[in-house]
Amino acid sequence: MVNRFFVPIRVLLSASLLLWAAPAMSQSFYGSVLSVIKDAQGGIVPGATVVLTNVATSERREGVSADDGTFQFVNLVPGTYRLEVELTGFQRFVREGIEVNVQATPRIEVTLQLGNLAETLTVIGASPLLQTQSASVSTVVGSRPVQDLPLNGRNVLNLIALAPAVVPQGGSEGSLTGKNVFAAGNYQIGGGVANQSASFFDGVSVQDAAYGNIVVLTPSPDAVEEFRVQTNNSSAEFGRFTGGVVNMASRSGTNSFRGSVFEYHRNKALNSNTFFGQRAGLDKPPFVQNNFGGSLGGPVLRNKLFFFSSYEGYRNREGVLFRRTVPTAAMKIGDFSDYRNLATGAVVPIYDPWTQCGIMNPGTGAYNGDCGTAPNRLQFPGNVIPANRISPVARRYLDFPVFADPTVPGRWRTENFERNASVGGDNDQLNFRGDYNLSQEQRLLGRYTRFESTNLPVDLYGNGQRHGDPYSPEHFITTQAMVADTYTFNSRTVLDVRFGFLRWDYDRTPGNLGIDLVQSFGLPKTPYGEISERSGIPGMETIPTIAAGSNSFLSTGLLYADDRVYSVTPTLTKMVGGHTLKLGANIMRAEVNYFQNNSTGGTFTFSNAPTALDGTNPGATGDPFASFLLGIPTGGTYQSSAYTYGRTNYQAYFVDDSWQVNSKLTLNLGVRWEIPGVYTEKDDRIVSFNPVAINPILAGRTNPITASPYLGAFELVNSDAQPKRGLRNEVFNRVAPRVGFAYQITDNTVVRGGGGTFITPSTARFQDGVNGPVINRVNNIVTSVDDNRTFFTDFNNPFPTGVQNFPGRDASFQQALLGGTASQFYRDEEGYPGYTHQWNVALQHQFRNNLSTEITYTGLYGYHLPNTLNMNQLGREYIDRAANDPNVCSLTNNQIIPQGQPGYVSSQRDTCYGAYLRQQVPNPFAGLIREGSLSTQTVQRALLLVPSPQYASANRPGYFGSSRYHALQLRAEKRFGAGGLVGGNYTFSKNMTNVETLTNWLESGAGTPSAGYQANNLDDEWALSSFDVRHRVVLNYVVDLPFGEGRRFLSGASGIVRNLVSGWSLNGVTTLQSGFPLGFTATPNLIGSGYGLRPNVDPNCDKTVEGSALARLDQWFNTSCFSVPNAGFVAANPSSDPRLRWQLGNEPRTDPDLRGHGINNWNLAVAKTTRVRNRVNLTLRAEAFNLFNRVQFGLPNTQVTTAATTTLGRVTTQANQPRLMQLALRLAF
């Protein structure tokens, strides 16, 4: 009766899915077994009965060998199997101990001997190490390594790094508690972009489809049986990724009950101090960590129904050394009399912006004198800002208090604050899996996982204000449920249908939420008293971020997410002759309910320009904190945001053919068709940007400088301009072929190769979704229109013309978005989505005694990778003309005066064309645009020469990045009994790109040199990837020591001796890796106009510095080789060349010769297992992470500057953790 019910439902469902399909992100985690049956003379044997049995569950499969003597069992749950072969006239053959891994197909050679079925030939041996059936480059991490290798924070994804061609990036290693959730899958695999690989648990994605491929579920090691990491050329059933595939299989119940309870403990006494903490004389920071849980699995009905469950809890409280720069007591009252230049020791002069030449002094009402006869500005007497000039808002910030007081005596300028602040969090994870063998033909599998994680708030300053804590308190709950139904129609036809559901609830709540900004700080009611009203979310105010150089207060953003992913994957496997065909579909629907405002209280940015001698070229005068005291920002934002409700569907259809051409050659052929899907929003609050459309608000007007119409307008979905509801039209041309071969040269040697096309994730970043400008309106603070000579706004009124709310679908949306940031996709973005080409060739040889070696070459080229460029940059031709104009003029009182003419002022000189670009002209948008740089009465002429001058900037997120990756991999593995192994690999690689990771906030400064310097010339951005790793070595070992019961030595010992010497194991991972390339920036940037600035590097200068890493902490590289391009232009020096102010610098995006510190890390675990009674074992483990306490220093400061506070080339952070010791106790049965 059961079968009669399920079969028609299954047939109807599978037929409808294969014909209809709107696919998902679930792929097979099963394995296969290929049996090749011959007689004693090597002849093929067709017609033999072949039986395969799962030893743990007694599940049985049966077939008959084909005309070529082969039979393949497919869709096998990973585990240990027994193979039996029978044919009249031959002895019965039995092969025990066949290990089936995730996506592996061991080839089992069967030789039948003449005789009768009453005679049995039994062979016991490990599965072959040769990979003879697939061209994919992959690594299996088996159950012993998963359970026994030392895992910092028991983060099972760290084992991904055991595979060659894998580079862990920021935040991915160790416990994920206290880190941004986006870090869990931040691995570069096979040369692909980090955080864009594909990860599966029981064939169902553990990634939130809304933001590329970020991992939101990290399974407990006790719930994972094994997994496979594919680094190149996976089969066609996998797609929507860049780089590699991680496929994990959960543990299942068996016919025997098994379980465990465990506790892993760390504390301060077991750990070493940080390098810089010890150097500063600080005690080891507090540290208490407990990792506890247990598992239980077994039969409900023997041979039929099984369960496995696990729980893991994690509690961590630790102190982390934070080093910051805070204002001194003297600075807080405006006293800069002893504020000195770090390089020269001279007092840094602080100038009064009210004394700017050419204006009326706001304090005295008197004219300050003409520029050229009077000084640019006057220094504050005694270099002290008078008390009555300190802004009341700034004073309230200081009294709140927002800033801490210095804690390091004698260090008054940089990093004068050190504190071991408490960080940590709590994790809880529950897993439950059930397996039901309904019949010999049908098997059901279901799993439920709930993972809850909380990052506790970090009070860095110890004053309750949570400064600089962008990720906490952060809380999320990931819930996943999956069901798989596998039905065997006959010995050569198997259908698997897999359903998945994932929900991710995520929130980030800042400190002081709901604070009254008007009462607490004296900020104006508009907009700071209207934040909740404008957003529609009560109580969302937070302390505004203050960015005042090194003296800053960084507030936390407010974020809510409730995302859901529904998936279904039907796969039909059919064996026809030597072909194993797999036809299927991946169907996914993602729902993204999301709110994010990175600073609900706004931001204020301060520079040294308001308090410098010359605001247009500050140099080493003035100070950002002095400007803060005066209440004069040079920038800032106020963001108005709304809750959004995004939806998207993804489809893919695939065919794979594993063709056993003959006994030596297997071909892998496949093709995948992906339909990436289009985001829609419940209320249609989505726009695209059309750069060639005449802006409807400005229709009929022409640009007074170019006489051209104003091009560039947003197009609202579900409107006449864009009738469809999506950001773009659906794409139907993404077809991804795959091809590969495996040729068995000898019994012990195989050569493999192949290649294919792989489509990148269609939702690789926030702009791919619904987080666009109509629901996130950023208002920009503008305080000067004349290059920081004079300032017309301050703390008291940062938005004199008001602010714009997010417009949504309001009819005035075009008007509301004018003057803002046009950061949105172009409609029908060319190249969407991107793709990679991957290829490989490998030679593998298996020696006796289970030793395998392999040499592999892999390549990956990326095309149309996601990147963002500023398409509103001033054309390079204007910059070059200003930089090469030999004529000198001064811009005096907004008049361009040639050198030598009356009124020429040397201190205000520029090239004549540069002065032309900077000259103020009447603003054609005055009165039409209410806020930002385009709301003033006049604007610089350069602002009207950009492609869409009606927008302050026009960032184009698109698909125009490229990459080139080549790698040579050497690998060896020796396997022992009971799952022990020793393995190692070396990767030599080179990765060239013009694009970096999209989650660069995880990288602690790496990968974030200002990109998009020249939006129309990406060739100049082509350089080593910021995460290029030239050399990487990984060794891992899980070894049972050969002493005691059942071992080579002292096997006959008894009593106490036996108990003491038996059950010891040694497990560890060693990682050696070269450092990342360095990327440089330069400041001050006198060009603006959408350009970043890199330094000049002297090509004849040796950039390297000899010595150990320790000896180079204060000068990691030769800093004299680098200079700010405009440093040679000094306004007060009439002989300096004004053309230099327009130089962009010659340093590439990453430096080809300079790298950060590499990795030399050893993790080791020593375990002693004692049998308490039959089937009950007690294991005591001692684990050391960074066993030899080797420090990996963080990246040096690479910002080249003319400011007085430069720390160029100095290393002040530790990238890794000091030695951490952990004790564990596990009781297992």
Beta strands, then each sheet from edge to edge (+ up, - down):
strand 1: 31-39
strand 2: 49-54
strand 3: 60-64
strand 4: 70-76
strand 5: 79-86
strand 6: 92-100
strand 7: 107-112
strand 8: 120-124
strand 9: 137-141
strand 10: 166-168
strand 11: 187-189
strand 12: 198-201
strand 13: 204-205
strand 14: 207-208
strand 15: 214-215
strand 16: 224-232
strand 17: 245-250
strand 18: 258-267
strand 19: 287-301
strand 20: 305-324
strand 21: 351-352
strand 22: 378-379
strand 23: 417-437
strand 24: 442-455
strand 25: 474-490
strand 26: 493-508
strand 27: 545-548
strand 28: 551-553
strand 29: 558-576
strand 30: 579-597
strand 31: 603-606
strand 32: 635-641
strand 33: 644-660
strand 34: 665-675
strand 35: 680-681
strand 36: 687-694
strand 37: 711-716
strand 38: 734-746
strand 39: 749-759
strand 40: 776-780
strand 41: 835-847
strand 42: 851-870
strand 43: 888-892
strand 44: 895-898
strand 45: 909-911
strand 46: 920-922
strand 47: 938-940
strand 48: 955-975
strand 49: 981-993
strand 50: 1023-1024
strand 51: 1031-1040
strand 52: 1064-1073
strand 53: 1081-1083
strand 54: 1096-1097
strand 55: 1122-1123
strand 56: 1159-1173
strand 57: 1176-1185
strand 58: 1199-1201
strand 59: 1220-1228
sheet 1: 4+ 1- 7-
sheet 2: 3+ 2- 5+ 6- 8-
sheet 3: 9+ 16- 17+ 12+ 13-
sheet 4: 10+ 11-
sheet 5: 14+ 15-
sheet 6: 35+ 33- 30+ 29- 26+ 25- 24+ 23- 20+ 19- 18+ 59- 57+ 56- 52+ 51- 49+ 48- 42+ 41- 39+ 38- 34+
sheet 7: 35+ 33- 30+ 29- 26+ 25- 24+ 23- 20+ 19- 18+ 59- 57+ 56- 52+ 51- 49+ 50-
sheet 8: 21+ 22-
sheet 9: 28+ 27- 31- 32+ 40-
sheet 10: 36+ 37-
sheet 11: 44+ 43- 45+
sheet 12: 46+ 47-
sheet 13: 53+ 58+
sheet 14: 54+ 55-
end
